[in-house]
C-alpha cells in the first residue's frame, strides 16, 4: 500500500520552537507571555506559526547586521608625520 507523505506542519509547539531557537522551555514560555514569540491558540494548544517564527528571526538578523555596521568603528589611522619604521635615528638617509 502506498502512503502519501504528510505535508510539513505549519506550526510548532512552544517546546519545539524552544528547541529550534536553542533556548529552554521555561524561557520560551516567558517569551510567549511577553509577546516576543508569536503564538496562536487552538483550543487548549498554544502553537507557534513557522512563518511568523521565520519572519521574527529574519527581522532580528537584519536589525542585528544593520546595528553591527552602524556600530563598527573604523580602524585607527596613523598620524601624519609618524614613522612606522623601527629605526631609532630620525630621518637619516639610508646607506647605499
Number of C-alpha atoms within 10 A of each C-alpha: 3 4 5 6 6 6 6 6 8 11 18 17 15 23 17 15 21 19 13 11 12 10 12 12 15 12 11 21 17 12 15 16 12 10 10 13 19 19 21 11 9 8 6 6 11 17 19 22 19 17 12 15 20 11 11 14 13 12 12 12 12 11 12 12 12 11 11 11 10 9 9 8 8 6 6 6 6 9 7 6 6 7 11 7 7 6 9 7 7 8 8 8 7 5 4 3
